[in-house]
Amino acid sequence: MRSNGRSAHEGGAGTSLSRRGFLKGAASAGAIVAVGGLSACTPESASDPDNDPAAGPNLPSWENPPDPIADGDIVETVDTEVVIVGAGMAGMAAFMWAAEAGAGTVIIEKLDSYSGRGLDFAAIGSKVQQAAGITIDKGRLVGDLMKASGGKARGRLIELWADKSSEVFDRLIDMTVADGGEVVLGAGSAASADAEDFTTRTYPTDHMFGGLVQGSLDLIGRMERAGQSAGGQSFYNTKAEQLTRDGTGRITGVVATNPSGEYVRYNASRGVILATGDYGNNPEMVAAWCPLVEKVDGSIYPNPEGNTGDGINMALWSGGTIQPSAHAAMVHPVFGGGAMSTASYMKVDGSGRRFCNESTTLPGISNMYLTSPKRI
């Protein structure tokens, strides 16, 4: 492997990567894995006569792929086995488990550091839950999540999380404790898993690895150090620009710009993982796929340079597809939900009229707030 020396450790490529072991670890921690490359199928919109490629700039960005970066413009090539794009929670989890599974692993990130947010992390059967005497009916929980998604979620992935999350979390708990931290159960530990209505039935799955945002960052940092100790390499201020493919359409790597603005090709013999987050900071994508978000009064994104849809564009340019049905709106337009929530006060609009039943889920209250003709 050749590198420019900006990572904390030189990468040591192993030869005994267990695909099953890597996948169960990464997926249980929230990574979206594309080992072996994206399918080289043609997007449905490519056959739409209204989307004439000659229109060029009039097309949305995901349907207007740039010209391939010329070989002569690439100043360096790094050969490895797994390349992860995006150093957030999912990307760093993939980085750690791939490196520890024995793969030569590289993670690249366009920002100057890893990033994360959030407070609670869900698992079933962890050592912290066992110590508290908590047991959860996995089958019932998986069924409730499928119902709550309206059948849009992929049941096998939820089952994978339910079956393997305890194994993954026990490792993260041990890492945190060894680092002087503490893992406690969140507010959901007092939740009711016996409510008659599945829409208000909640489960004590949440774990807190520290305070809001900082706890996430600390955990991501521990995973990075573990991956680096196993030989993985981290490259920051390195923006992925395009995926590369071979003659069969298989994804073979990524071309990125380094901190000096030069092109570097990262060849990935075993696969590329896109973990670049959602598109909440990309107005064009929000308008096309989740216009409800345009109605919110504020955003939870701490860095406007992140979550801009870069990975989604690269995937679609390379023949990937995106979920055709409605996308989840990752916003918090109003706080509190559920009959027993401390924030379940009467909800009224600008004219003083109630606009919802407060004894419902927070997503339900949020939707009714966003569709209310007179905001508070």
Backbone hydrogen bonds in HBPLUS format (Angstrom, degrees):
<---DONOR---> <-ACCEPTOR-->    atom                        ^
c    i                          cat <-CA-CA->   ^        H-A-AA   ^      H-
h    n   atom  resd res      DA  || num        DHA   H-A  angle D-A-AA Bond
n    s   type  num  typ     dist DA aas  dist angle  dist       angle   num
A0012-GLY N   A0231-GLY O   3.12 MM 219  4.56 128.4  2.40 100.8 114.9     1
A0014-GLY N   A0102-GLY O   2.77 MM  88  4.34 115.8  2.18 126.7 141.7     2
A0022-PHE N   A0018-SER O   2.90 MM   4  6.05 165.2  1.92 159.6 163.4     3
A0023-LEU N   A0019-ARG O   2.93 MM   4  6.00 167.5  1.94 152.0 156.0     4
A0024-LYS N   A0020-ARG O   3.03 MM   4  6.15 166.5  2.05 151.6 154.9     5
A0025-GLY N   A0021-GLY O   3.31 MM   4  6.36 154.4  2.38 139.3 145.8     6
A0026-ALA N   A0022-PHE O   2.97 MM   4  6.13 176.1  1.97 160.5 161.7     7
A0027-ALA N   A0023-LEU O   2.88 MM   4  5.78 166.3  1.90 151.3 155.9     8
A0028-SER N   A0024-LYS O   3.15 MM   4  5.85 151.4  2.24 127.9 136.0     9
A0029-ALA N   A0026-ALA O   3.20 MM   3  5.30 134.7  2.41  97.2 109.3    10
A0031-ALA N   A0026-ALA O   2.92 MM   5  5.24 161.5  1.96 148.3 142.1    11
A0030-GLY N   A0027-ALA O   3.08 MM   3  5.08 160.6  2.12 103.2 109.0    12
A0037-GLY N   A0034-ALA O   3.17 MM   3  5.59 159.0  2.22 130.0 130.5    13
A0036-GLY N   A0270-ARG O   3.12 MM 234  5.68 130.3  2.38 123.4 135.3    14
A0046-ALA N   A0043-PRO O   2.99 MM   3  5.53 156.2  2.04 115.1 122.6    15
A0047-SER N   A0044-GLU O   3.35 MM   3  6.23 163.6  2.38 122.5 124.8    16
A0048-ASP N   A0045-SER O   3.09 MM   3  5.16 163.2  2.12 108.3 113.3    17
A0051-ASN N   A0048-ASP O   2.96 MM   3  5.46 152.9  2.03 115.2 123.4    18
A0055-ALA N   A0052-ASP O   2.73 MM   3  5.53 163.0  1.76 128.2 134.1    19
A0056-GLY N   A0053-PRO O   3.09 MM   3  5.70 157.0  2.14 115.8 121.5    20
A0058-ASN N   A0055-ALA O   3.19 MM   3  5.49 176.8  2.19 124.3 123.3    21
A0059-LEU N   A0056-GLY O   2.97 MM   3  5.80 167.9  1.98 130.4 134.3    22
A0063-GLU N   A0060-PRO O   2.93 MM   3  5.52 153.4  2.00 118.8 127.3    23
A0064-ASN N   A0061-SER O   3.20 MM   3  5.11 164.1  2.23 106.7 108.7    24
A0073-ASP N   A0070-ALA O   2.95 MM   3  5.42 154.3  2.02 112.6 120.6    25
A0074-ILE N   A0071-ASP O   3.12 MM   3  5.45 162.0  2.15 111.9 117.6    26
A0075-VAL N   A0263-TYR O   2.93 MM 188  5.93 150.8  2.01 153.0 156.5    27
A0265-ARG N   A0076-GLU O   2.90 MM 189  6.32 163.7  1.93 159.3 159.2    28
A0078-VAL N   A0265-ARG O   2.76 MM 187  6.19 162.3  1.79 164.9 170.9    29
A0267-ASN N   A0078-VAL O   2.84 MM 189  6.11 150.8  1.92 153.4 163.2    30
A0080-THR N   A0267-ASN O   2.95 MM 187  5.97 152.7  2.03 150.4 158.8    31
A0269-SER N   A0080-THR O   3.13 MM 189  6.51 168.6  2.14 137.3 137.7    32
A0081-GLU N   A0104-GLY O   3.04 MM  23  4.99 147.9  2.15 121.5 130.7    33
A0270-ARG N   A0081-GLU O   2.74 MM 189  4.92 154.4  1.81 132.3 137.3    34
A0082-VAL N   A0104-GLY O   2.92 MM  22  6.26 160.8  1.95 164.9 170.0    35
A0106-VAL N   A0082-VAL O   2.97 MM  24  6.38 154.1  2.04 157.6 166.1    36
A0083-VAL N   A0271-GLY O   3.19 MM 188  6.67 157.1  2.24 151.2 158.2    37
A0273-ILE N   A0083-VAL O   2.84 MM 190  6.24 161.4  1.87 158.9 163.6    38
A0084-ILE N   A0106-VAL O   2.80 MM  22  6.21 161.7  1.84 157.5 163.9    39
A0108-ILE N   A0084-ILE O   2.94 MM  24  6.39 157.9  1.99 165.4 170.9    40
A0085-VAL N   A0273-ILE O   2.84 MM 188  6.19 163.3  1.87 173.0 177.0    41
A0275-ALA N   A0085-VAL O   2.80 MM 190  5.61 156.8  1.85 155.1 161.4    42
A0086-GLY N   A0108-ILE O   2.90 MM  22  6.07 172.8  1.90 175.9 176.5    43
A0115-SER N   A0087-ALA O   3.14 MM  28  6.58 152.0  2.22 144.9 152.6    44
A0092-MET N   A0088-GLY O   2.90 MM   4  5.86 161.8  1.93 147.9 153.3    45
A0093-ALA N   A0089-MET O   3.04 MM   4  6.12 149.5  2.14 141.9 150.2    46
A0094-ALA N   A0090-ALA O   3.05 MM   4  6.31 160.6  2.09 149.8 154.6    47
A0095-PHE N   A0091-GLY O   2.90 MM   4  6.14 151.8  1.98 143.1 151.7    48
A0096-MET N   A0092-MET O   2.94 MM   4  6.13 164.2  1.97 149.3 151.6    49
A0097-TRP N   A0093-ALA O   3.07 MM   4  6.29 176.5  2.07 155.6 156.5    50
A0098-ALA N   A0094-ALA O   2.89 MM   4  5.84 158.8  1.93 149.0 155.4    51
A0099-ALA N   A0095-PHE O   3.08 MM   4  6.08 165.9  2.10 146.4 150.8    52
A0100-GLU N   A0096-MET O   2.94 MM   4  6.08 161.9  1.98 149.5 155.3    53
A0101-ALA N   A0097-TRP O   2.92 MM   4  5.91 128.6  2.19 133.5 145.8    54
A0101-ALA N   A0098-ALA O   3.21 MM   3  5.06 132.2  2.45  90.9 103.9    55
A0103-ALA N   A0098-ALA O   3.16 MM   5  5.72 159.3  2.21 159.4 153.1    56
A0102-GLY N   A0099-ALA O   3.06 MM   3  5.37 158.8  2.11 107.2 113.5    57
A0233-GLN N   A0105-THR O   3.00 MM 128  6.42 155.0  2.07 146.9 154.1    58
A0107-ILE N   A0233-GLN O   2.91 MM 126  6.34 155.6  1.97 162.1 170.2    59
A0235-PHE N   A0107-ILE O   2.90 MM 128  6.25 152.6  1.98 160.9 168.6    60
A0109-GLU N   A0235-PHE O   2.93 MM 126  6.31 145.3  2.06 162.9 169.0    61
A0238-THR N   A0109-GLU O   2.87 MM 129  5.40 170.7  1.88 137.4 134.8    62
A0237-ASN N   A0111-LEU O   2.86 MM 126  5.03 166.7  1.88 139.4 136.4    63
A0213-VAL N   A0118-GLY O   3.44 MM  95  5.50 163.7  2.47 130.7 135.2    64
A0121-PHE N   A0207-HIS O   2.89 MM  86  5.04 146.2  2.01 136.2 147.2    65
A0207-HIS N   A0121-PHE O   2.71 MM  86  5.04 142.6  1.85 131.9 144.2    66
A0123-ALA N   A0205-THR O   3.08 MM  82  5.25 149.0  2.17 127.6 134.4    67
A0130-GLN N   A0126-SER O   2.92 MM   4  6.23 161.8  1.95 153.4 159.1    68
A0131-ALA N   A0127-LYS O   3.01 MM   4  6.07 153.3  2.08 136.8 143.4    69
A0132-ALA N   A0128-VAL O   3.22 MM   4  6.44 136.6  2.42 134.2 145.0    70
A0132-ALA N   A0129-GLN O   3.00 MM   3  5.05 127.2  2.29  96.2 110.7    71
A0134-ILE N   A0129-GLN O   3.00 MM   5  5.20 171.2  2.01 147.8 145.1    72
A0133-GLY N   A0130-GLN O   3.03 MM   3  5.00 159.0  2.07 102.9 109.2    73
A0141-LEU N   A0137-ASP O   3.05 MM   4  6.25 162.8  2.08 154.5 159.7    74
A0142-VAL N   A0138-LYS O   2.88 MM   4  6.08 170.8  1.89 161.0 162.9    75
A0143-GLY N   A0139-GLY O   3.04 MM   4  6.14 159.8  2.08 143.1 149.1    76
A0144-ASP N   A0140-ARG O   2.89 MM   4  6.14 153.6  1.96 147.7 154.9    77
A0145-LEU N   A0141-LEU O   2.95 MM   4  6.22 158.2  1.99 154.1 159.6    78
A0146-MET N   A0142-VAL O   3.02 MM   4  6.28 154.0  2.09 148.6 155.4    79
A0147-LYS N   A0143-GLY O   3.00 MM   4  6.27 155.3  2.07 146.2 153.0    80
A0148-ALA N   A0144-ASP O   2.84 MM   4  6.05 162.1  1.87 151.1 156.3    81
A0149-SER N   A0145-LEU O   3.04 MM   4  6.19 139.2  2.22 139.2 148.9    82
A0151-GLY N   A0146-MET O   3.08 MM   5  5.36 154.6  2.14 168.0 163.8    83
A0150-GLY N   A0147-LYS O   2.97 MM   3  5.18 157.6  2.02 108.2 115.4    84
A0152-LYS N   A0149-SER O   3.26 MM   3  5.44 163.9  2.28 104.9 109.8    85
A0157-LEU N   A0154-ARG O   3.05 MM   3  5.65 132.2  2.28 115.4 126.8    86
A0158-ILE N   A0154-ARG O   3.30 MM   4  6.70 155.0  2.37 149.6 157.0    87
A0159-GLU N   A0155-GLY O   2.90 MM   4  6.16 156.5  1.95 151.6 158.6    88
A0160-LEU N   A0156-ARG O   2.94 MM   4  6.11 147.6  2.05 136.9 145.7    89
A0161-TRP N   A0157-LEU O   3.03 MM   4  6.34 158.2  2.08 146.9 151.5    90
A0162-ALA N   A0158-ILE O   2.93 MM   4  6.21 162.3  1.96 149.8 154.8    91
A0163-ASP N   A0159-GLU O   2.90 MM   4  6.07 153.2  1.97 150.3 156.7    92
A0164-LYS N   A0160-LEU O   2.93 MM   4  5.91 153.9  1.99 150.6 157.3    93
A0165-SER N   A0161-TRP O   2.89 MM   4  5.14 145.1  2.01 145.6 147.1    94
A0168-VAL N   A0164-LYS O   3.24 MM   4  6.55 161.2  2.28 155.1 160.2    95
A0169-PHE N   A0165-SER O   2.79 MM   4  5.89 170.2  1.80 156.1 159.3    96
A0170-ASP N   A0166-SER O   2.89 MM   4  5.92 156.7  1.94 147.0 153.1    97
A0171-ARG N   A0168-VAL O   3.16 MM   3  5.39 123.5  2.50  99.9 113.1    98
A0172-LEU N   A0168-VAL O   3.14 MM   4  6.53 157.1  2.20 146.8 153.2    99
A0173-ILE N   A0169-PHE O   2.67 MM   4  5.88 155.6  1.73 157.9 164.9   100
A0174-ASP N   A0170-ASP O   3.01 MM   4  6.13 162.1  2.04 142.8 147.3   101
A0175-MET N   A0171-ARG O   2.98 MM   4  6.25 157.3  2.03 147.6 154.1   102
A0176-THR N   A0172-LEU O   2.97 MM   4  6.14 156.0  2.03 144.4 150.5   103
A0177-VAL N   A0173-ILE O   2.92 MM   4  6.16 168.3  1.94 158.4 160.9   104
A0178-ALA N   A0174-ASP O   2.94 MM   4  6.03 162.2  1.97 148.7 154.1   105
A0179-ASP N   A0175-MET O   3.13 MM   4  6.24 129.8  2.40 134.1 146.4   106
A0179-ASP N   A0176-THR O   3.07 MM   3  5.07 133.0  2.30  95.2 108.4   107
A0181-GLY N   A0176-THR O   2.80 MM   5  5.02 153.3  1.87 155.0 145.9   108
A0180-GLY N   A0177-VAL O   2.98 MM   3  5.10 161.0  2.01 110.7 113.8   109
A0184-VAL N   A0208-MET O   3.13 MM  24  5.34 155.4  2.19 144.9 148.1   110
A0208-MET N   A0184-VAL O   2.74 MM  24  5.34 161.7  1.77 166.8 171.3   111
A0186-GLY N   A0206-ASP O   3.05 MM  20  5.30 167.4  2.06 123.4 126.4   112
A0189-SER N   A0186-GLY O   3.00 MM   3  5.85 169.0  2.01 124.6 127.7   113
A0190-ALA N   A0187-ALA O   3.20 MM   3  6.13 173.3  2.20 124.3 126.4   114
A0191-ALA N   A0188-GLY O   2.85 MM   3  4.80 160.7  1.89 112.0 113.6   115
A0202-THR N   A0192-SER O   2.99 MM  10  5.52 148.8  2.09 145.1 143.8   116
A0200-THR N   A0197-ASP O   3.09 MM   3  5.71 154.0  2.16 117.7 124.5   117
A0201-ARG N   A0198-PHE O   3.28 MM   3  4.74 154.3  2.35  90.2  97.7   118
A0205-THR N   A0203-TYR O   2.85 MM   2  5.63 137.4  2.04 106.3  93.6   119
A0215-GLY N   A0211-GLY O   2.81 MM   4  4.82 149.3  1.90 132.7 138.5   120
A0214-GLN N   A0212-LEU O   2.71 MM   2  5.62 140.2  1.87 108.8  95.4   121
A0216-SER N   A0213-VAL O   3.03 MM   3  5.20 116.3  2.45 100.9 116.2   122
A0217-LEU N   A0213-VAL O   2.95 MM   4  6.28 160.6  1.99 157.0 162.8   123
A0218-ASP N   A0214-GLN O   2.87 MM   4  6.07 161.2  1.91 152.8 157.5   124
A0219-LEU N   A0215-GLY O   3.11 MM   4  6.28 160.1  2.15 144.8 149.8   125
A0220-ILE N   A0216-SER O   2.94 MM   4  6.20 160.3  1.98 152.9 158.5   126
A0221-GLY N   A0217-LEU O   2.92 MM   4  6.09 159.0  1.96 149.7 155.5   127
A0222-ARG N   A0218-ASP O   3.03 MM   4  6.34 148.6  2.13 145.2 153.3   128
A0223-MET N   A0219-LEU O   3.09 MM   4  6.41 155.4  2.15 147.9 154.2   129
A0224-GLU N   A0220-ILE O   2.92 MM   4  6.24 153.7  1.99 150.5 158.1   130
A0225-ARG N   A0221-GLY O   3.06 MM   4  6.29 165.9  2.08 149.6 152.5   131
A0226-ALA N   A0222-ARG O   3.04 MM   4  6.27 153.2  2.12 144.3 151.7   132
A0227-GLY N   A0223-MET O   2.94 MM   4  6.18 158.4  1.99 149.2 154.7   133
A0228-GLN N   A0224-GLU O   2.83 MM   4  6.08 159.7  1.87 157.1 163.0   134
A0229-SER N   A0225-ARG O   2.91 MM   4  6.04 150.1  2.00 141.4 149.6   135
A0230-ALA N   A0226-ALA O   3.18 MM   4  6.43 132.7  2.41 135.8 147.4   136
A0230-ALA N   A0227-GLY O   3.13 MM   3  5.12 131.9  2.37  93.3 106.3   137
A0232-GLY N   A0227-GLY O   2.89 MM   5  5.30 157.7  1.94 146.7 139.9   138
A0231-GLY N   A0228-GLN O   2.95 MM   3  5.00 160.1  1.99 106.2 111.0   139
A0239-LYS N   A0257-THR O   3.03 MM  18  5.26 134.4  2.24 148.4 151.9   140
A0257-THR N   A0239-LYS O   2.86 MM  18  5.26 152.2  1.94 142.2 146.1   141
A0241-GLU N   A0255-VAL O   2.78 MM  14  5.74 167.0  1.80 153.7 155.9   142
A0242-GLN N   A0255-VAL O   3.26 MM  13  5.36 159.5  2.31 142.7 148.0   143
A0255-VAL N   A0242-GLN O   2.82 MM  13  5.36 165.8  1.84 163.4 167.0   144
A0244-THR N   A0253-GLY O   2.93 MM   9  5.13 160.8  1.96 128.3 128.0   145
A0252-THR N   A0244-THR O   2.77 MM   8  5.49 165.1  1.79 136.8 142.1   146
A0246-ASP N   A0250-ARG O   3.00 MM   4  5.62 148.2  2.11 147.2 156.2   147
A0249-GLY N   A0246-ASP O   3.07 MM   3  5.42 159.8  2.11 113.0 119.4   148
A0268-ALA N   A0252-THR O   2.76 MM  16  5.47 171.2  1.76 143.2 145.7   149
A0254-VAL N   A0266-TYR O   2.91 MM  12  5.19 153.3  1.98 142.2 150.1   150
A0266-TYR N   A0254-VAL O   2.71 MM  12  5.19 176.8  1.71 169.4 170.6   151
A0256-ALA N   A0264-VAL O   2.87 MM   8  5.34 166.2  1.88 155.6 158.3   152
A0264-VAL N   A0256-ALA O   2.73 MM   8  5.34 159.3  1.77 160.4 166.6   153
A0258-ASN N   A0262-GLU O   2.78 MM   4  5.43 155.5  1.84 152.1 158.6   154
A0261-GLY N   A0258-ASN O   2.77 MM   3  5.23 166.1  1.79 125.6 128.9   155
A0282-ASN N   A0279-TYR O   2.92 MM   3  5.22 154.3  1.99 125.1 123.0   156
A0281-ASN N   A0307-ASN O   2.87 MM  26  5.53 157.5  1.92 165.8 161.6   157
A0286-VAL N   A0282-ASN O   2.99 MM   4  6.22 165.7  2.01 160.9 165.6   158
A0287-ALA N   A0283-PRO O   2.96 MM   4  6.03 163.8  1.99 148.3 152.2   159
A0288-ALA N   A0284-GLU O   3.19 MM   4  6.35 146.1  2.31 136.9 145.7   160
A0289-TRP N   A0285-MET O   2.85 MM   4  5.87 165.5  1.87 159.3 162.3   161
A0290-CYS N   A0286-VAL O   2.86 MM   4  4.85 149.3  1.95 128.9 137.2   162
A0293-VAL N   A0290-CYS O   3.07 MM   3  6.06 156.5  2.13 130.6 133.7   163
A0294-GLU N   A0291-PRO O   2.96 MM   3  5.44 145.0  2.09 111.3 120.9   164
A0295-LYS N   A0292-LEU O   3.03 MM   3  5.66 162.6  2.06 117.0 122.6   165
A0296-VAL N   A0293-VAL O   3.20 MM   3  5.66 166.4  2.22 115.0 118.9   166
A0306-GLY N   A0303-ASN O   3.08 MM   3  5.69 168.2  2.09 121.2 125.0   167
A0313-ASN N   A0309-GLY O   2.99 MM   4  6.23 162.5  2.03 158.0 161.9   168
A0314-MET N   A0310-ASP O   3.05 MM   4  6.38 167.0  2.07 154.4 157.5   169
A0315-ALA N   A0311-GLY O   2.95 MM   4  6.11 155.5  2.01 145.1 151.8   170
A0316-LEU N   A0312-ILE O   2.98 MM   4  6.18 165.0  2.00 154.0 157.5   171
A0317-TRP N   A0313-ASN O   2.85 MM   4  6.03 158.5  1.90 156.9 163.3   172
A0318-SER N   A0314-MET O   3.22 MM   4  6.31 133.0  2.46 134.1 144.9   173
A0318-SER N   A0315-ALA O   3.14 MM   3  5.20 133.4  2.37  95.1 107.8   174
A0320-GLY N   A0315-ALA O   2.84 MM   5  5.11 154.1  1.90 147.6 142.5   175
A0319-GLY N   A0316-LEU O   3.19 MM   3  5.21 167.3  2.20 108.7 109.9   176
A0331-VAL N   A0329-ALA O   3.00 MM   2  5.69 132.6  2.23 104.6  90.9   177
A0338-GLY N   A0360-THR O   2.70 MM  22  5.03 135.7  1.90 168.5 165.0   178
A0341-SER N   A0338-GLY O   3.18 MM   3  5.31 166.2  2.20 110.5 114.7   179
A0344-SER N   A0341-SER O   3.09 MM   3  5.21 165.0  2.12 113.2 113.9   180
A0345-TYR N   A0343-ALA O   2.88 MM   2  5.64 138.5  2.05 101.4  90.4   181
A0355-PHE N   A0347-LYS O   3.26 MM   8  6.34 144.5  2.39 133.3 140.7   182
A0349-ASP N   A0353-ARG O   2.77 MM   4  5.51 151.6  1.85 145.3 150.1   183
A0352-GLY N   A0349-ASP O   2.95 MM   3  5.31 164.3  1.98 116.7 120.6   184
A0350-GLY N   A0374-LYS O   3.15 MM  24  5.16 156.2  2.21 107.6 114.9   185
A0365-ILE N   A0361-THR O   2.96 MM   4  6.33 158.4  2.01 154.2 160.2   186
A0366-SER N   A0362-LEU O   2.85 MM   4  6.02 162.1  1.88 156.1 161.3   187
A0367-ASN N   A0363-PRO O   2.91 MM   4  6.13 159.7  1.95 148.6 153.3   188
A0368-MET N   A0364-GLY O   3.04 MM   4  6.28 159.9  2.08 148.4 153.7   189
A0369-TYR N   A0365-ILE O   2.88 MM   4  6.10 147.6  1.99 146.2 155.7   190
A0370-LEU N   A0366-SER O   2.94 MM   4  6.20 159.8  1.98 152.2 157.1   191
A0371-THR N   A0367-ASN O   3.06 MM   4  6.26 137.8  2.25 142.4 153.1   192
A0372-SER N   A0369-TYR O   3.22 MM   3  5.14 157.6  2.27  99.5 106.2   193
